[in-house]
Amino acid sequence: VSVGILNDKPILDLCYEEDSGAEVDMNIVMTDEGKFIEVQGTGEETTFSHDQLMELITLAAKGCHDLYQIQKNTLGEEISREISNE
């Protein structure tokens, strides 16, 4: 998922315009078990603090979790289990 800081506010799933103007831009990829695959972030316009980093990671983790829930609800438990085991 994409997260960032725009006008000092953390945002989940930035659109193109938000991404282009963000002070901080991050991409975070996680498994459905909450383990990290990728964490990539840049202070585009400014630096960011440890607290802001943790806030963005927490926001991204929630976004990933919500997406997995939507996926499981849409595909059903059986197909979701098969995908997770591959």
N, CA, C and O atoms as a GROMACS GRO file, in nm:
protein
  344
    1VAL      N    1   0.084  -0.117   0.000
    1VAL     CA    2   0.000   0.000   0.000
    1VAL      C    3   0.088   0.124   0.000
    1VAL      O    4   0.207   0.118   0.032
    2SER      N    5   0.029   0.232  -0.036
    2SER     CA    6   0.095   0.361  -0.036
    2SER      C    7   0.048   0.441   0.086
    2SER      O    8  -0.072   0.447   0.115
    3VAL      N    9   0.143   0.501   0.155
    3VAL     CA   10   0.111   0.593   0.264
    3VAL      C   11   0.202   0.715   0.251
    3VAL      O   12   0.306   0.709   0.186
    4GLY      N   13   0.161   0.821   0.311
    4GLY     CA   14   0.244   0.940   0.305
    4GLY      C   15   0.198   1.047   0.402
    4GLY      O   16   0.097   1.032   0.471
    5ILE      N   17   0.273   1.152   0.404
    5ILE     CA   18   0.238   1.268   0.486
    5ILE      C   19   0.218   1.385   0.391
    5ILE      O   20   0.307   1.420   0.313
    6LEU      N   21   0.100   1.443   0.398
    6LEU     CA   22   0.064   1.558   0.316
    6LEU      C   23   0.005   1.664   0.408
    6LEU      O   24  -0.092   1.639   0.478
    7ASN      N   25   0.065   1.782   0.406
    7ASN     CA   26   0.022   1.890   0.495
    7ASN      C   27   0.022   1.845   0.641
    7ASN      O   28  -0.071   1.872   0.716
    8ASP      N   29   0.128   1.774   0.678
    8ASP     CA   30   0.149   1.723   0.815
    8ASP      C   31   0.045   1.619   0.857
    8ASP      O   32   0.033   1.590   0.976
    9LYS      N   33  -0.029   1.563   0.762
    9LYS     CA   34  -0.133   1.465   0.794
    9LYS      C   35  -0.098   1.330   0.728
    9LYS      O   36  -0.073   1.326   0.608
   10PRO      N   37  -0.098   1.220   0.806
   10PRO     CA   38  -0.073   1.089   0.747
   10PRO      C   39  -0.193   1.044   0.662
   10PRO      O   40  -0.308   1.059   0.704
   11ILE      N   41  -0.165   0.990   0.544
   11ILE     CA   42  -0.270   0.950   0.450
   11ILE      C   43  -0.241   0.810   0.399
   11ILE      O   44  -0.127   0.777   0.366
   12LEU      N   45  -0.346   0.730   0.391
   12LEU     CA   46  -0.338   0.595   0.335
   12LEU      C   47  -0.386   0.599   0.191
   12LEU      O   48  -0.484   0.665   0.159
   13ASP      N   49  -0.315   0.528   0.103
   13ASP     CA   50  -0.355   0.512  -0.037
   13ASP      C   51  -0.364   0.645  -0.109
   13ASP      O   52  -0.470   0.687  -0.155
   14LEU      N   53  -0.250   0.711  -0.118
   14LEU     CA   54  -0.245   0.842  -0.182
   14LEU      C   55  -0.279   0.831  -0.331
   14LEU      O   56  -0.232   0.740  -0.400
   15CYS      N   57  -0.361   0.922  -0.379
   15CYS     CA   58  -0.387   0.933  -0.523
   15CYS      C   59  -0.266   1.003  -0.586
   15CYS      O   60  -0.176   1.047  -0.516
   16TYR      N   61  -0.266   1.013  -0.718
   16TYR     CA   62  -0.152   1.072  -0.789
   16TYR      C   63  -0.122   1.214  -0.741
   16TYR      O   64  -0.007   1.249  -0.716
   17GLU      N   65  -0.225   1.295  -0.729
   17GLU     CA   66  -0.204   1.435  -0.689
   17GLU      C   67  -0.147   1.442  -0.546
   17GLU      O   68  -0.057   1.522  -0.520
   18GLU      N   69  -0.200   1.359  -0.455
   18GLU     CA   70  -0.149   1.357  -0.318
   18GLU      C   71  -0.005   1.309  -0.316
   18GLU      O   72   0.080   1.367  -0.248
   19ASP      N   73   0.023   1.202  -0.392
   19ASP     CA   74   0.157   1.145  -0.398
   19ASP      C   75   0.257   1.249  -0.450
   19ASP      O   76   0.368   1.260  -0.399
   20SER      N   77   0.217   1.324  -0.552
   20SER     CA   78   0.305   1.425  -0.612
   20SER      C   79   0.338   1.537  -0.516
   20SER      O   80   0.446   1.596  -0.524
   21GLY      N   81   0.247   1.568  -0.424
   21GLY     CA   82   0.268   1.678  -0.332
   21GLY      C   83   0.308   1.637  -0.192
   21GLY      O   84   0.324   1.723  -0.104
   22ALA      N   85   0.324   1.507  -0.168
   22ALA     CA   86   0.351   1.458  -0.033
   22ALA      C   87   0.490   1.498   0.015
   22ALA      O   88   0.587   1.499  -0.060
   23GLU      N   89   0.496   1.532   0.144
   23GLU     CA   90   0.625   1.560   0.206
   23GLU      C   91   0.702   1.431   0.227
   23GLU      O   92   0.825   1.427   0.213
   24VAL      N   93   0.630   1.325   0.260
   24VAL     CA   94   0.688   1.192   0.281
   24VAL      C   95   0.604   1.092   0.203
   24VAL      O   96   0.481   1.099   0.204
   25ASP      N   97   0.669   1.001   0.136
   25ASP     CA   98   0.602   0.901   0.053
   25ASP      C   99   0.659   0.764   0.084
   25ASP      O  100   0.781   0.746   0.084
   26MET      N  101   0.573   0.667   0.112
   26MET     CA  102   0.618   0.530   0.144
   26MET      C  103   0.533   0.428   0.072
   26MET      O  104   0.414   0.448   0.048
   27ASN      N  105   0.596   0.316   0.039
   27ASN     CA  106   0.528   0.198  -0.012
   27ASN      C  107   0.561   0.084   0.084
   27ASN      O  108   0.678   0.060   0.114
   28ILE      N  109   0.459   0.016   0.130
   28ILE     CA  110   0.477  -0.093   0.225
   28ILE      C  111   0.399  -0.213   0.175
   28ILE      O  112   0.280  -0.204   0.145
   29VAL      N  113   0.469  -0.327   0.167
   29VAL     CA  114   0.408  -0.452   0.123
   29VAL      C  115   0.419  -0.550   0.239
   29VAL      O  116   0.526  -0.569   0.296
   30MET      N  117   0.306  -0.613   0.273
   30MET     CA  118   0.302  -0.707   0.386
   30MET      C  119   0.228  -0.834   0.346
   30MET      O  120   0.145  -0.834   0.255
   31THR      N  121   0.259  -0.942   0.417
   31THR     CA  122   0.184  -1.066   0.399
   31THR      C  123   0.054  -1.056   0.478
   31THR      O  124   0.033  -0.963   0.556
   32ASP      N  125  -0.034  -1.154   0.455
   32ASP     CA  126  -0.159  -1.155   0.532
   32ASP      C  127  -0.136  -1.190   0.678
   32ASP      O  128  -0.228  -1.180   0.760
   33GLU      N  129  -0.014  -1.232   0.712
   33GLU     CA  130   0.020  -1.260   0.852
   33GLU      C  131   0.087  -1.139   0.920
   33GLU      O  132   0.128  -1.148   1.036
   34GLY      N  133   0.096  -1.028   0.847
   34GLY     CA  134   0.152  -0.907   0.905
   34GLY      C  135   0.303  -0.898   0.899
   34GLY      O  136   0.362  -0.814   0.966
   35LYS      N  137   0.368  -0.982   0.818
   35LYS     CA  138   0.513  -0.976   0.803
   35LYS      C  139   0.546  -0.885   0.684
   35LYS      O  140   0.472  -0.880   0.586
   36PHE      N  141   0.657  -0.816   0.695
   36PHE     CA  142   0.697  -0.722   0.591
   36PHE      C  143   0.766  -0.792   0.475
   36PHE      O  144   0.847  -0.882   0.493
   37ILE      N  145   0.731  -0.748   0.355
   37ILE     CA  146   0.798  -0.790   0.233
   37ILE      C  147   0.886  -0.674   0.184
   37ILE      O  148   1.000  -0.694   0.142
   38GLU      N  149   0.830  -0.554   0.190
   38GLU     CA  150   0.905  -0.436   0.144
   38GLU      C  151   0.862  -0.315   0.224
   38GLU      O  152   0.744  -0.296   0.254
   39VAL      N  153   0.960  -0.233   0.258
   39VAL     CA  154   0.936  -0.102   0.318
   39VAL      C  155   1.027  -0.005   0.244
   39VAL      O  156   1.150  -0.016   0.250
   40GLN      N  157   0.968   0.089   0.175
   40GLN     CA  158   1.044   0.186   0.098
   40GLN      C  159   0.984   0.323   0.124
   40GLN      O  160   0.865   0.344   0.101
   41GLY      N  161   1.065   0.414   0.172
   41GLY     CA  162   1.012   0.546   0.203
   41GLY      C  163   1.113   0.656   0.176
   41GLY      O  164   1.234   0.635   0.184
   42THR      N  165   1.061   0.772   0.144
   42THR     CA  166   1.146   0.886   0.112
   42THR      C  167   1.087   1.014   0.170
   42THR      O  168   0.967   1.039   0.160
   43GLY      N  169   1.172   1.091   0.230
   43GLY     CA  170   1.134   1.226   0.269
   43GLY      C  171   1.148   1.314   0.145
   43GLY      O  172   1.255   1.368   0.119
   44GLU      N  173   1.040   1.327   0.070
   44GLU     CA  174   1.044   1.398  -0.058
   44GLU      C  175   1.073   1.547  -0.039
   44GLU      O  176   1.157   1.604  -0.109
   45GLU      N  177   1.005   1.608   0.054
   45GLU     CA  178   1.017   1.752   0.074
   45GLU      C  179   1.075   1.789   0.210
   45GLU      O  180   1.116   1.903   0.232
   46THR      N  181   1.078   1.692   0.302
   46THR     CA  182   1.125   1.722   0.437
   46THR      C  183   1.168   1.592   0.505
   46THR      O  184   1.148   1.483   0.451
   47THR      N  185   1.225   1.604   0.620
   47THR     CA  186   1.258   1.486   0.700
   47THR      C  187   1.134   1.443   0.777
   47THR      O  188   1.035   1.515   0.784
   48PHE      N  189   1.141   1.323   0.836
   48PHE     CA  190   1.031   1.276   0.919
   48PHE      C  191   1.087   1.207   1.041
   48PHE      O  192   1.199   1.154   1.040
   49SER      N  193   1.007   1.209   1.146
   49SER     CA  194   1.053   1.159   1.276
   49SER      C  195   1.025   1.010   1.292
   49SER      O  196   0.952   0.950   1.212
   50HIS      N  197   1.082   0.952   1.393
   50HIS     CA  198   1.056   0.812   1.429
   50HIS      C  199   0.908   0.792   1.456
   50HIS      O  200   0.849   0.693   1.412
   51ASP      N  201   0.847   0.885   1.529
   51ASP     CA  202   0.704   0.874   1.559
   51ASP      C  203   0.621   0.878   1.431
   51ASP      O  204   0.524   0.802   1.419
   52GLN      N  205   0.656   0.964   1.337
   52GLN     CA  206   0.583   0.968   1.210
   52GLN      C  207   0.602   0.839   1.130
   52GLN      O  208   0.508   0.789   1.069
   53LEU      N  209   0.723   0.784   1.132
   53LEU     CA  210   0.749   0.656   1.065
   53LEU      C  211   0.662   0.547   1.123
   53LEU      O  212   0.601   0.470   1.049
   54MET      N  213   0.656   0.539   1.255
   54MET     CA  214   0.574   0.436   1.320
   54MET      C  215   0.426   0.456   1.289
   54MET      O  216   0.352   0.359   1.271
   55GLU      N  217   0.383   0.582   1.282
   55GLU     CA  218   0.244   0.612   1.248
   55GLU      C  219   0.212   0.566   1.106
   55GLU      O  220   0.105   0.509   1.081
   56LEU      N  221   0.304   0.589   1.013
   56LEU     CA  222   0.283   0.546   0.874
   56LEU      C  223   0.283   0.394   0.862
   56LEU      O  224   0.203   0.338   0.788
   57ILE      N  225   0.372   0.328   0.934
   57ILE     CA  226   0.376   0.181   0.930
   57ILE      C  227   0.247   0.124   0.988
   57ILE      O  228   0.192   0.028   0.933
   58THR      N  229   0.198   0.181   1.096
   58THR     CA  230   0.073   0.135   1.157
   58THR      C  231  -0.044   0.157   1.062
   58THR      O  232  -0.131   0.070   1.049
   59LEU      N  233  -0.047   0.271   0.997
   59LEU     CA  234  -0.153   0.302   0.900
   59LEU      C  235  -0.147   0.204   0.782
   59LEU      O  236  -0.251   0.155   0.738
   60ALA      N  237  -0.028   0.177   0.732
   60ALA     CA  238  -0.012   0.083   0.621
   60ALA      C  239  -0.053  -0.058   0.662
   60ALA      O  240  -0.118  -0.128   0.585
   61ALA      N  241  -0.016  -0.100   0.782
   61ALA     CA  242  -0.053  -0.233   0.830
   61ALA      C  243  -0.205  -0.248   0.837
   61ALA      O  244  -0.258  -0.352   0.800
   62LYS      N  245  -0.274  -0.145   0.883
   62LYS     CA  246  -0.420  -0.148   0.887
   62LYS      C  247  -0.476  -0.156   0.745
   62LYS      O  248  -0.569  -0.232   0.719
   63GLY      N  249  -0.419  -0.077   0.653
   63GLY     CA  250  -0.464  -0.081   0.514
   63GLY      C  251  -0.444  -0.218   0.452
   63GLY      O  252  -0.534  -0.267   0.383
   64CYS      N  253  -0.330  -0.280   0.475
   64CYS     CA  254  -0.304  -0.414   0.422
   64CYS      C  255  -0.403  -0.514   0.483
   64CYS      O  256  -0.459  -0.598   0.412
   65HIS      N  257  -0.424  -0.505   0.613
   65HIS     CA  258  -0.518  -0.596   0.680
   65HIS      C  259  -0.658  -0.581   0.622
   65HIS      O  260  -0.725  -0.681   0.593
   66ASP      N  261  -0.702  -0.458   0.605
   66ASP     CA  262  -0.835  -0.433   0.548
   66ASP      C  263  -0.847  -0.490   0.406
   66ASP      O  264  -0.949  -0.548   0.371
   67LEU      N  265  -0.742  -0.472   0.326
   67LEU     CA  266  -0.744  -0.527   0.190
   67LEU      C  267  -0.752  -0.679   0.190
   67LEU      O  268  -0.825  -0.737   0.111
   68TYR      N  269  -0.676  -0.743   0.280
   68TYR     CA  270  -0.683  -0.889   0.290
   68TYR      C  271  -0.823  -0.935   0.331
   68TYR      O  272  -0.872  -1.037   0.281
   69GLN      N  273  -0.887  -0.862   0.420
   69GLN     CA  274  -1.023  -0.898   0.462
   69GLN      C  275  -1.121  -0.886   0.346
   69GLN      O  276  -1.205  -0.973   0.326
   70ILE      N  277  -1.109  -0.778   0.269
   70ILE     CA  278  -1.195  -0.760   0.151
   70ILE      C  279  -1.170  -0.874   0.052
   70ILE      O  280  -1.265  -0.929  -0.005
   71GLN      N  281  -1.044  -0.907   0.031
   71GLN     CA  282  -1.009  -1.015  -0.061
   71GLN      C  283  -1.068  -1.149  -0.013
   71GLN      O  284  -1.125  -1.223  -0.093
   72LYS      N  285  -1.055  -1.179   0.114
   72LYS     CA  286  -1.110  -1.304   0.168
   72LYS      C  287  -1.261  -1.307   0.155
   72LYS      O  288  -1.319  -1.410   0.120
   73ASN      N  289  -1.326  -1.195   0.183
   73ASN     CA  290  -1.472  -1.189   0.172
   73ASN      C  291  -1.518  -1.205   0.028
   73ASN      O  292  -1.621  -1.267   0.001
   74THR      N  293  -1.441  -1.150  -0.064
   74THR     CA  294  -1.478  -1.157  -0.205
   74THR      C  295  -1.451  -1.295  -0.264
   74THR      O  296  -1.535  -1.350  -0.336
   75LEU      N  297  -1.335  -1.351  -0.233
   75LEU     CA  298  -1.296  -1.480  -0.291
   75LEU      C  299  -1.351  -1.600  -0.215
   75LEU      O  300  -1.365  -1.709  -0.271
   76GLY      N  301  -1.381  -1.580  -0.088
   76GLY     CA  302  -1.424  -1.690  -0.003
   76GLY      C  303  -1.305  -1.751   0.069
   76GLY      O  304  -1.191  -1.739   0.025
   77GLU      N  305  -1.333  -1.816   0.179
   77GLU     CA  306  -1.228  -1.872   0.265
   77GLU      C  307  -1.145  -1.980   0.194
   77GLU      O  308  -1.022  -1.982   0.206
   78GLU      N  309  -1.211  -2.069   0.121
   78GLU     CA  310  -1.139  -2.181   0.060
   78GLU      C  311  -1.035  -2.132  -0.041
   78GLU      O  312  -0.920  -2.175  -0.038
   79ILE      N  313  -1.074  -2.043  -0.130
   79ILE     CA  314  -0.981  -1.991  -0.230
   79ILE      C  315  -0.873  -1.908  -0.162
   79ILE      O  316  -0.756  -1.916  -0.200
   80SER      N  317  -0.910  -1.830  -0.064
   80SER     CA  318  -0.812  -1.749   0.009
   80SER      C  319  -0.708  -1.837   0.077
   80SER      O  320  -0.589  -1.804   0.077
   81ARG      N  321  -0.750  -1.947   0.134
   81ARG     CA  322  -0.657  -2.040   0.197
   81ARG      C  323  -0.560  -2.099   0.094
   81ARG      O  324  -0.441  -2.110   0.121
   82GLU      N  325  -0.612  -2.137  -0.022
   82GLU     CA  326  -0.527  -2.190  -0.126
   82GLU      C  327  -0.424  -2.090  -0.172
   82GLU      O  328  -0.308  -2.125  -0.192
   83ILE      N  329  -0.464  -1.966  -0.190
   83ILE     CA  330  -0.372  -1.861  -0.231
   83ILE      C  331  -0.264  -1.841  -0.125
   83ILE      O  332  -0.147  -1.825  -0.158
   84SER      N  333  -0.302  -1.840   0.002
   84SER     CA  334  -0.206  -1.819   0.112
   84SER      C  335  -0.107  -1.932   0.122
   84SER      O  336   0.007  -1.909   0.164
   85ASN      N  337  -0.145  -2.052   0.085
   85ASN     CA  338  -0.054  -2.168   0.097
   85ASN      C  339   0.041  -2.183  -0.020
   85ASN      O  340   0.134  -2.263  -0.012
   86GLU      N  341   0.022  -2.106  -0.127
   86GLU     CA  342   0.110  -2.118  -0.244
   86GLU      C  343   0.242  -2.052  -0.219
   86GLU      O  344   0.328  -2.053  -0.307
   0.00000   0.00000   0.00000
